[in-house]
Amino acid sequence: MFILKIIVLIMIGFGSGIVISGGIFAFIAILGVVPRMAQKTKTEKLMYIYEDCILYGGIFGGITLITSIEIGLGIVGTILVGLFSGIFVGSVAVSIAEVLDVVPILTRRIYLKNGLVFLMVCLAVGKMTGSLMYFLIQGFYSN
């Protein structure tokens, strides 16, 4: 009976993971992050590599979340993982803002004619500063 419970829990967890990851990948596909990045960097021919990297990154991330695998990347590896994660999250955030047409609405509401680039840089620097404070200052955020 105990084995049957474990098998059922494994099936439920695996099925839930497939559904959630499928939803995330569909969300990324709907936003058009990958084609937009490929278009901006003029690397449309390498689109399959981008898609494979997202797929394998999702699989690898899921495996590392449910297991106790530790990979000794060192400080350089940790910095690279943080950099790439930040680039991904930033790309998704900008894509969501673009899909929702937040930037044109914002510029019309605050009557911004010049300086849109400055506004975007300030938003990015503010987000980066907040993230660095959160992760580097001990006790900055406490429950």
C-alpha positions as CSV (number, residue, x, y, z in Angstrom):
1,M,0.0,0.0,0.0
2,F,2.9,2.4,0.8
3,I,4.5,1.7,-2.6
4,L,1.2,2.5,-4.3
5,K,1.0,5.9,-2.5
6,I,4.5,6.7,-3.6
7,I,3.7,5.8,-7.2
8,V,0.6,7.9,-7.2
9,L,2.4,10.9,-5.7
10,I,5.2,10.5,-8.3
11,M,2.6,10.4,-11.1
12,I,0.8,13.5,-9.7
13,G,4.0,15.4,-9.3
14,F,5.3,14.5,-12.7
15,G,2.0,15.3,-14.4
16,S,1.8,18.6,-12.5
17,G,5.3,19.5,-13.5
18,I,4.6,18.7,-17.2
19,V,1.5,20.9,-17.2
20,I,3.2,23.8,-15.4
21,S,6.3,23.7,-17.6
22,G,4.1,23.4,-20.7
23,G,2.2,26.5,-19.6
24,I,5.5,28.5,-19.0
25,F,6.9,27.4,-22.4
26,A,3.6,28.3,-24.1
27,F,3.7,31.7,-22.3
28,I,7.2,32.3,-23.6
29,A,6.2,31.3,-27.1
30,I,3.1,33.6,-27.0
31,L,5.2,36.6,-25.9
32,G,7.5,36.0,-28.8
33,V,10.7,36.5,-26.8
34,V,12.7,34.0,-28.9
35,P,11.8,35.3,-32.3
36,R,12.1,38.9,-31.2
37,M,15.6,38.3,-29.8
38,A,16.6,36.4,-32.9
39,Q,15.3,39.2,-35.1
40,K,17.0,41.9,-33.2
41,T,20.3,40.1,-33.2
42,K,19.9,39.0,-36.8
43,T,20.4,35.3,-35.9
44,E,17.1,33.9,-37.2
45,K,18.9,30.9,-38.7
46,L,19.9,29.9,-35.1
47,M,16.4,29.9,-33.7
48,Y,16.5,26.1,-33.1
49,I,19.5,26.6,-30.8
50,Y,17.6,29.2,-28.8
51,E,14.6,26.9,-28.4
52,D,16.8,24.0,-27.4
53,C,18.5,26.1,-24.8
54,I,15.2,27.1,-23.3
55,L,14.0,23.5,-23.3
56,Y,17.2,22.1,-21.7
57,G,17.4,25.0,-19.3
58,G,13.9,24.2,-18.1
59,I,14.6,20.5,-17.7
60,F,17.9,21.1,-15.9
61,G,16.3,23.7,-13.7
62,G,13.5,21.4,-12.8
63,I,15.9,18.5,-12.0
64,T,18.0,20.8,-9.8
65,L,15.0,21.9,-7.9
66,I,13.8,18.4,-7.0
67,T,17.1,16.8,-6.3
68,S,20.0,17.7,-4.1
69,I,22.5,17.9,-7.0
70,E,25.1,20.5,-6.3
71,I,27.4,21.8,-9.1
72,G,30.5,23.6,-7.9
73,L,30.6,26.5,-10.4
74,G,32.7,28.8,-8.3
75,I,32.3,32.5,-8.2
76,V,32.7,33.0,-12.0
77,G,30.1,30.3,-12.7
78,T,27.7,31.8,-10.2
79,I,28.1,35.3,-11.7
80,L,27.4,33.8,-15.2
81,V,24.3,32.0,-14.0
82,G,23.1,35.2,-12.3
83,L,23.8,37.2,-15.4
84,F,22.0,34.9,-17.8
85,S,19.1,34.5,-15.4
86,G,18.8,38.3,-15.2
87,I,18.9,38.6,-18.9
88,F,16.2,36.1,-19.3
89,V,13.9,37.7,-16.6
90,G,14.6,41.1,-18.1
91,S,13.7,39.9,-21.6
92,V,10.5,38.4,-20.4
93,A,9.6,41.5,-18.5
94,V,10.2,43.7,-21.5
95,S,8.3,41.4,-23.7
96,I,5.3,41.5,-21.4
97,A,5.5,45.3,-21.3
98,E,5.7,45.4,-25.1
99,V,2.8,43.0,-25.5
100,L,0.7,45.1,-23.2
101,D,1.8,48.3,-24.8
102,V,2.8,49.7,-21.5
103,V,5.6,52.0,-22.8
104,P,3.5,53.9,-25.4
105,I,0.7,54.3,-22.8
106,L,3.2,55.5,-20.2
107,T,4.9,58.0,-22.5
108,R,1.5,59.4,-23.5
109,R,0.3,59.7,-19.9
110,I,3.3,61.5,-18.6
111,Y,3.8,63.5,-21.9
112,L,7.2,62.2,-22.5
113,K,8.5,63.2,-25.9
114,N,12.3,63.0,-25.5
115,G,14.3,60.9,-23.1
116,L,12.6,57.5,-23.5
117,V,16.0,55.8,-23.6
118,F,16.9,57.6,-20.3
119,L,13.7,56.4,-18.7
120,M,14.4,52.8,-19.7
121,V,18.0,52.9,-18.5
122,C,16.8,54.4,-15.2
123,L,14.2,51.6,-14.8
124,A,16.9,49.0,-15.5
125,V,19.5,50.5,-13.2
126,G,16.9,50.8,-10.4
127,K,15.9,47.1,-10.8
128,M,19.5,46.1,-10.8
129,T,20.3,48.2,-7.7
130,G,17.4,46.8,-5.8
131,S,18.4,43.2,-6.7
132,L,22.0,43.8,-5.7
133,M,20.8,45.3,-2.4
134,Y,18.5,42.4,-1.7
135,F,21.2,39.7,-2.4
136,L,24.4,41.5,-1.1
137,I,23.3,43.3,2.1
138,Q,22.8,40.9,4.9
139,G,19.4,41.3,6.6
140,F,18.2,43.8,4.0
141,Y,15.0,41.8,3.6
142,S,13.7,40.0,6.6
143,N,10.4,38.2,7.1
